[in-house]
Amino acid sequence: MGKVINFADAKKRIKRKEKLGNRKRFAPTMIIIISLLIIILVTVTVFFEDKATSFRENTIYTRTGMSVY
C-alpha cells in the first residue's frame, strides 16, 4: 500500500511541475495579449478624443458663424 501512496504523491508532484511549466510557457502569450489590449485602448481613446475635439471645433465654428468645412 505504501508504494501506491508514494506513486500517487509522485503523480501529484509531476502535475504540480507541469502546472508551473504551463504557467511559464503561458507568460509570453499573456504579455502579448496585454500589450494588444493596451494598444487597442490607446487607439480607441485617441480616436474618440479626436472626434470630441473636432465636434468642439465644429460647435465653436457654427456659433461664431464660420463654415464647418
PyMOL commands that set and color helices and strands:
alter all, ss='L'
color gray80, all
select helices_A, chain A and resi 2-64
alter helices_A, ss='H'
color red, helices_A
deselect
rebuild
show_as cartoon
